[in-house]
Amino acid sequence: MDPIEITPISTLELTTCHRSFIRARVTWKTEITEWTRNIKEGTTLLINLLDGSGEITVALFDSQCDTFFPKIEEGSVYNFFNFEVKEADTDIKILPNPLQIFFIDETVVQQSIENIQIPIIRNTFLPLSKVSEIPEREPVDVVGICTEVRDVDERGGHLIREILLVDAELQPVMLNLWEKAARDFQGQVNDVLVVKGARAQFHNNEIKLNASWYTNVQINPDIPEAISLRDWYENQ
């Protein structure tokens, strides 16, 4: 495969069979996760891609998960050819991009061997004071100090752990971790949490952030935004 021209992610358009070629870095890969919708069930996998122009999520299902999960690694750059571009499915939307990529039988993925300049990651964090302005179920990226970590609880047959976050504007927001994310959380009070792809949702007249299998939760990551927030918290 020797594509003539690279298509920037920001210029992708709706199409049922996209023959263009993109080259992008994998910045986040979820685990293969069971899903159920109406009477259908199966497995799904979400992968975030980044190039110099923007980000987009790839949604894979069922046998595609087993095929591509071991071939695609976080941090590496790949060439992607032959795929569909559709409107983002709200149930699996984890980026602001209104479009998502869906693989087809003809999709080709090759690790790039060229030395190209693609960012490692792109962070655009929303201040916690602005979370209440986000439309419900829209994905949100935030960074905050963990001021309270509650025990895992069971509600309606689901596991939940509530975590209170605050940032330099002193606006508290509740982060709800669900299922495996709730059970396996290792953070503690005073840790800095970076949360990418959480969902804004109203509950009891309060906007909260929901995080489950689709959310990337990092504890004390070595990034400027987290370091700056910790410095502020320790010196206030």
C-alpha positions, -999 to 999 in steps of 0.1 A, spaced: 0 0 0 15 33 -11 -11 61 -6 -5 93 -25 -18 118 -1 -25 118 37 -59 131 47 -59 152 79 -83 140 105 -99 174 106 -110 171 70 -126 137 72 -162 138 60 -193 115 62 -190 86 38 -201 50 36 -167 39 23 -138 62 28 -109 54 5 -86 81 19 -56 74 40 -48 88 75 -17 86 96 -22 90 133 -9 83 168 -30 61 191 -34 81 223 -59 58 241 -72 23 238 -100 9 260 -103 -27 270 -125 -50 250 -158 -45 267 -192 -63 265 -221 -42 253 -258 -47 250 -283 -26 229 -319 -36 227 -318 -73 219 -282 -73 205 -251 -80 224 -214 -84 217 -181 -67 224 -167 -33 216 -133 -15 216 -126 23 213 -94 38 201 -85 75 200 -64 87 171 -45 120 169 -26 138 141 -15 174 137 -50 185 128 -73 169 153 -86 137 171 -111 111 162 -123 78 178 -123 44 161 -152 21 172 -147 -16 167 -171 -44 173 -171 -82 179 -145 -100 158 -128 -67 149 -119 -63 186 -100 -96 187 -83 -89 154 -70 -54 161 -66 -52 199 -32 -69 199 -20 -51 167 -26 -15 178 -6 -1 208 -10 31 226 17 57 217 25 42 183 18 57 149 -2 38 123 -14 42 87 -52 36 83 -67 29 49 -103 19 39 -128 27 66 -162 43 71 -168 77 86 -201 82 103 -218 105 129 -205 97 164 -227 72 183 -237 90 214 -234 58 235 -197 55 227 -187 91 221 -156 101 241 -142 130 220 -158 163 209 -154 153 173 -190 147 158 -176 120 136 -162 85 143 -143 59 122 -157 24 118 -136 -4 103 -149 -25 75 -137 -58 60 -113 -40 37 -97 -19 64 -59 -20 65 -38 -9 95 0 -7 92 25 6 118 43 37 103 80 33 100 85 69 89 99 95 113 70 120 114 61 147 138 27 138 155 20 151 190 21 125 218 -12 137 232 -35 167 231 -50 180 263 -78 206 263 -92 206 299 -124 222 308 -124 242 341 -147 224 366 -168 256 369 -178 252 333 -189 215 336 -225 227 344 -227 244 310 -219 212 290 -249 195 273 -259 163 290 -240 131 278 -213 152 261 -177 140 267 -156 161 290 -119 163 298 -110 177 332 -82 178 357 -88 182 395 -75 175 430 -92 145 446 -106 159 479 -129 129 488 -129 92 478 -160 73 489 -163 36 492 -177 15 464 -215 12 466 -241 -8 447 -270 11 431 -295 -6 409 -272 -36 404 -243 -15 393 -211 -6 412 -204 31 418 -177 51 436 -181 88 441 -150 111 440 -151 148 447 -128 169 425 -118 206 429 -95 228 408 -79 262 412 -113 280 408 -125 261 440 -155 247 421 -163 211 433 -176 185 409 -186 150 417 -170 123 395 -189 89 394 -168 59 386 -188 28 375 -183 -9 374 -147 -20 369 -135 16 371 -151 20 405 -138 -13 418 -102 -10 407 -97 27 414 -64 32 433 -64 70 439 -64 87 472 -73 121 487 -49 148 475 -41 129 443 -44 148 410 -68 131 386 -69 136 348 -102 124 334 -106 122 297 -139 112 280 -162 114 311 -199 122 304 -217 152 318 -250 141 334 -276 158 356 -287 139 388 -307 154 416 -305 188 400 -267 186 400 -243 182 371 -219 153 376 -193 135 356 -198 98 348 -167 76 341 -169 40 331 -150 16 307 -148 43 280 -130 69 302 -93 74 306 -86 82 343 -50 90 351 -36 94 387 -9 120 392 3 120 355 35 138 346 19 165 325 22 203 329 -15 208 338 -14 182 366 19 194 380 7 231 380 -25 221 398 -6 202 424 18 231 430 -12 254 435 -29 230 459 2 225 480 10 262 483 -25 276 488 
